[in-house]
Amino acid sequence: MIPVIALVGRPNVGKSTLFNQLTRSRDALVADYPGLTRDRKYGDGKAGEHEFIVIDTGGISGDEQGIDEHMARQSLLAIEEADVVLFLVDGRHGLNPADEMIANHLRRSEKPVYLVVNKTDGINEDIALADFYALGMGELYPLAAAHGKGVRSLIDTVMLPFAERIAEMRDQIEFNAKGIRIGVVGRPNVGKSTLVNRMLGEERVVVYDMPGTTRDSVYIPYKRHDKDYTLIDTAGVRRRKHVKEAVEKFSIVKTLQAIQDANVVICVIDSHEDLVEQDLHMIGYVLDAGRGLVIAINKWDGLKKEDREHIKKEVERRLGFVPYAKVHYISALHGTGVGDLYDTIEETYESCYAKWSTNRLTRILEDAVAEHQPPMVRGRRIKLRYAHQGGSNPPRIVVHGNQTDALPGSYKRYLENKFRTVLNITGTPISFEFKSSDNPFAPKR
């Protein structure tokens, strides 16, 4: 459903800088050094009202050997995954033979391609663009990714063909996907398929598939105890007999789409293996999307006592950054503990969409300040006056006061823990926004 944008080009043309601009993060390493990015990197992009998935890739020069050859192969795979490609070139260094080679490959891919001329700040744009008309790729888009110049207008142009498709898909999802939307994500072979089948395997369940396009998730509405649910299935979750192409195997893109479409996400982890970086990345994607999180440690049956103790210690140690997410130890194959997931899913969903009055939130804020006052800045105490709710899934709380820009991170965490405890919020991150009121006497001496 959400469009996928791939950033490709030769090394050191500013792909990672543009990735950080689009994702509003510093996730991609940036340095004046060619070949710094090697693997594909995925992120949730947002520009104005537009939402999309963006893929950062390593550079392609055409003469790769060794590890650079694998890096170039990763870039070509990103082109296959993408709905649209942004082909970046360097406006300061002009046309390069590697640019011509990449342009020829993109023509064969038959993907929508936008030729982006980066690093045009401080130079004459007409001169910078002149060389690249020789590539014959249509309109050129000048950009200064380091300063964000031209990024918004570029994304507006790129996303224009997708606007109607996104609206239709959202209407279809809202119409067909009933009840709580549950995403099931995890690494390959951790038991996602078994868990989905177990959750759908009761006699009272009514199941039918609604496959979308190859880039979209599969929605499976069903009933349990007269309640409506919709499982959002990724390619890696489908039964093996339904997987006919290699591209339908586990894909980060499909997982990100499933997370975006879900209300609550179940992250499945294999208890027979220690937690790996990919598990933590998956949980990080859920937190970045602001979705409710439930962690299921699968294949719990058959483990020895010492192995169980080891896994519990690993979970406590490595998942300390999500203390509010409930952990379930289950056996999807035998059904042990699977039924308990539903209580946590319901509880997490209620926390995601809870509504609180301004009066109640302000009282909690006043109690928190009375218990532990904000620090002083330049001889003046930071004042927090009132709070109100600004949104749901994730819950967003807006706090108004004076000098809130100077509020330290430790105090923000204190407020989050205080609100979470009093409001009994579980399974979902809380987003805080701090706003300072203008001082009417600031212009006067």
N, C-alpha and C positions, 0 to 999 in steps of 0.2 A: 504493500500500500504506500509506504513512504518512499519517495524517490531516492535513488542511490547515485551519488556523484563521485567519480574517481578523478584524482588529480595526477596527471602524468606529465612527463617531460624529462629532459636530460638532467644530469646532476647539477645541483646548486643554482636552480632557477627560481627558488622561493616556494616550492610546493608545501613544505612543512610550515613556513610562515603563514601561508594562506590557510592551511589546515587549522592553525591556532586561531586565526581570525574568525573562521567560520564556526568553530566549536566554542569560541570564547574561553579558551583554556591555554595552558602551556604544556599540553601533553606531548607534543612532538618536539624533539630536540632540534634546536636551530643554531647553526654556526656557519661561518664563512669557510666551509670545508666541504668539498664534494664527496658524495657517497656516505653521508652520515646516517641517512635513513636506509634500512635494509629490508625490513619486513613490512607487509601491509599493516597499516594502523587504521582502526575504525573509530569514528566518533559521531555523536549526535550534533548536527549542525542546526543553527537557527539564525535567520536574518529577517528581522521584522516579524511578519506573520508566517513566514515560510519555515517549515520543518523538513529536514532531510537527513540522510546518513551520508557522511563524507569519508572517503578512503584516501589516506596518504600513502604514496608509494615511493620506492627507491628510484633513482634516476636510471635512464636507459641511454647508453652511449653507442651501442652497436658493436663494440669490440670487447665485450665482457669476457673474463676468464675466471675460473675458480668460484669464489663466493659471490662475485659480482654477476656471474651468469645466473645463479639461483635468484639473486636480487631482481634481475631483469625479468625472470620468469614470473616472480610474484607480481610485478607491475602489469604484465600481460594478463594474468589471471584477474586482476582488479578490473581491467577493461571489460572482460567477459561478464563480471558480476554487475557492472554498473548499468544504470539506465541512461546516463549522460556522462560525457567525458570533458573535463577542462584540460586542454593541452597548453601547458605553460612554456613560454620561451622568454629569453633574457633580452630585454630591450636595450641594455647597455652594450652587450657584446655582439648583437646582430645575429644574422642567420648562420646556423651551424650545420654541417653535414648530418649530425645526429638528429637535428630537428626534421630534416627531410626524410630520414629513415622512419622516424616515429610517425610523421604525417602519412607516409605510404601505408603503414600498418593500420592506422586509424581509418583510412579510407576503406580498407578491406573489411574492417570490423562492422561496418554499416551502423555504427552507433552515432547518435547526435553528438557532434564535437563543436566546442567553442574554443577558438584560438585566443589565448589570453597572453598579452604582451606585458610582462611584469617589469618592475624596477624602472618605471617611466618618470618617477619623481625627480625634479631638478634638471630635466633635460627636455629638449624639444620633442613633443610627442609625434609630430609628423615625420621627423627624421627617424625616430625610434621605430615607427611602424612601417616605414617604407620597404625595408628588406623583406618583411614577412608576407607581403602581398604575393611574392613569388611562389609561396606554398599553395596558392589557389584554394584556400579553405574558407572563402567568404569573408564576412565581416570580422574585423579585429577589435579586441576589447582591451584598451590600455588599463593598467592597474599598478598600484603601489601597495603590495600586500603588507609591507612592514608598517605602513601608516593607515591602512584600511581604506585608502583612496580608491574609489570605483568599485569596491566589493559589493555594496548594497545594490547598485544599479545592475551589476553583472548577475547577481542571484535573482533579481526581479525578472530579468530576461530569460534566464535558464529555467526558472520555475513556471513561467507562463504556460507552456504546453501541458503541464501536469495539473494545473489548478482544477480543471473540470473533472479529470480522472480522480483526483483526491476527494473532491466533493461527492462524487458518485459512490466511491468506495466507502466513505464514512457514513453516508446515508444507508448503504446496504448493510454495513456492520451494525449500525444502531437498530435497523429493522430486524435483522436475522439473529444477531447475537443477544440472547436474552439472559437476564440474571447477571451474576458475577462472572466476569471474564477472567479465566485462570490460565496464565502462561506457564508452560513446563519447559525449563531450559536446563542445560548441563552439557558436559563433555560427551563424546560418543561412548557408547557401551557402559554407561553408568546405570542403566535401567529405566530410562525415560519411557520407552515404548511399553515396558511391562507395567510401569506405574499408570500410564494413560489407560491401558487396557483394564487394569484392576479398578480404576476409578469409574470406568464405563461398564463394568461387568456385572452389575446387579440386575435382578429380574425386573425391577421397577423402572429401569432406565430406558428412555426412548432416544435412539441415536440416529443421526443422519449426517452425512458429510456435505460440506459446502466448500469445495476446492476453489481457490482464487486463481490468479495467474501464477506462472512459475516463480515470480518474485514475491508473492504474497503468502501469508500464513494460511493454514487450513482451520476453519472454525467448526467445532463439533458441539452443537447444542444438545443438552440432555436434561433429564429431571432426576432428582433424588429427594425422596421424602416430600414430594410435591413442591420442591423448590427448583427454580430454573438456574442452570449453570451453562457456561460455554467454555470448553477447553480450547485453547489456542495452541495448535500443534505446529512444530517446526519440521523441516524436512528430515532431520535426524530422528524424529519421533515416529514417523510413519513405519508401518510394518514393512519388512524387507520385501515382501511380494509386490508391494506397490511402488518400490523404488526401481525405476527402469533406466535412469541415467545417472552417471557419476556425479553430475552437477547437483543432484538432489540430495547428496549426502550432507553431513553436518556443515553448516555455513553460518558464519558470524552475522552476515547480512540478515538471514532469515530469523536468527535469534534476536537481533536488535529490533526487527519489525514486530516480532511476537511480544517483546517486552513493552514496546510503545503502545500496542493495542490492548494490553492486559490491564486489569484493575489490581490483581494480586499475582505475583510470580512465585512459583515453586522452583527453587534451585536444587537440583538433584546431585548429590555427591556420592561417590563410591567409597564405602567404608573399608574396602579391601586395599585401597591406596591412600597414602597420605594426601592431605590437601595440597594441590599444586597451584601454580600461578594462574593457570587458566580458570580454575574455580573462583579465585579471588577477582579476576578480571570480570567474570560473569556477574558476580555480586556487585562489582563496581558499576557495571552498565545499568543494573536495576536501580541502584542508588542515584545515579546521574539522571535517570528518567523519572525519579521520584515515585516509583511504584511500591506497593506493599510487598514485603518479602517474607517468604516462609522457606526455611532450609530443611531439606529431607536427606538424612544420611541413610542411604539404601544398602541392601545386602547385609543387614544386621544379623540375620540368622546364621548360625554356624560359626560365628566368631568366638574365639576363646576369650576367657575373662580378661587376660592380660592385654589382648588386642583391643578389646572394648575400652579398657581403661586408657590405653594409649591414644585411641581415636578421640575420646572425650577430652583428654588433655590438649590434643592438637586443635580441636575445635575451639576450646576455651582460649587457647593462646593466639591462634591466627584469625579468629573471627571476633576478636575483642572490639573491632571498630563498628560492629553492628550488634551491640548488646540488646537492642530492643527486638531483634528478630528471633522468633521462637524456633528451636531446633527439635526436629522429630527424628527418632531412630526407628526406621521402618524396614519391612521386607515386602517389596512390591510383588515378589513372586508368590509368597504365601499369604499376603494381605495383612500381615501383622503391623498394626499402628497406622494403616492407611486411613481408616475411618476417622481417626483423631485429627487428621489434617483439616477436615471440613470445619471443625470448631474454630481452629486457628484462622482459617481462611475467612470465616464469617466475622471473627473478632477484628482481624486486620482490615477487612473491607469497611467495617463500621468506623474504625479509626481514620481510614483514608477520607471518608465522606462525612465525618461528624461536623455538626454546626454548633457554634458557641456564640453566645451573645457578647456584645462589646462590654457590657457591665461585668460579666463574669471574668473575661480575660483581663480587664483592667484591675479587678480585685486581686487576681493571682499575681499580676505585675507589682501591685502595691505591696503585697505580702512578701514577694521576693526581694524587693528593694529594702523593705523594713528589716528583713532578716540579714541581708548582706548588701550594703550600699555600693553603687558604682564608684570607681576610683575618681580622684581629682585630676584635672588636666589644666596645666598652666594656672594653678591656684583656684580653679573653679570646679565645683562638683558637677559631674555629668548628671543630668536630670532626665528621668524616663517618666512621662506623664500618663499616657494611656495606650491601650492596645486594642486592636480589632482584627477580625478574621479577613484575610484577603483572597482565599481560594481553597480548593480541595484537591486531593490526590496529586501531590502530597498536601497536607494541611499547611497553609501559609498564614503566618501571624505577622501583622504589621505593628511595629512599636514606634510611637512618636515621642520626641523629646528634644533636648538641646545637646549639642556636641556628640551626637550618636556616632559620627564618623570616627571619633577617637575611642570608641568602646573597644576594649581588648577582647581577643578571641576567647580567653578563659572565662570572661564574664558572660559572653554570648553562650558558651557551653553550659554555664551555670543556669542561665535562663531556660535553655532548651530542656535540661534535666528537670527543672522545677515544673515547667508547663507539662512535660511528659508524665511526670508522677501524679500531679494533681488531676489532670484530664484523663489519666489512664489510657494513654496512647501507646499502642503496641504494633509492631510489625511494619511501621512506615516511618520514613524520615520526616522531620519537621523543617519547613523553610521559614526562616526569620528575615524580615525586611525592616531596617531601621531608618527612620526619616527624621530629619532635624527641621524644626520650624525656624523661619527667618527672623532675625533680630531687627525689629523696626528702627532701632536706634543706631544700627551699624554705620550708616552714612554720616552720622553726627559725631562731633568731637565731644 
